[in-house]
């Protein structure tokens, strides 16, 4: 496995920003999708209806 220095050698800040943003988006999306059924269940059980 290469080090971060080797991986990003010659990379501009814009490219680095894009890489980090894509990584975070991908990771967060996976976590959200994995936990969505539980979140929906908790919300459905404990949510107070706004309109009757």
WOTARA-V568939 format. One record per run of one state. SS is the DSSP state (H for helix, E for strand, - for the rest). FROM is the first residue (numbers start at 1). TO is the last residue. Records with the same first field share a line. If there is no record, write none. Layout:
SS=FROM-TO, FROM-TO
This chain:
-=1-3, 8-12, 47-52
H=4-7, 13-46
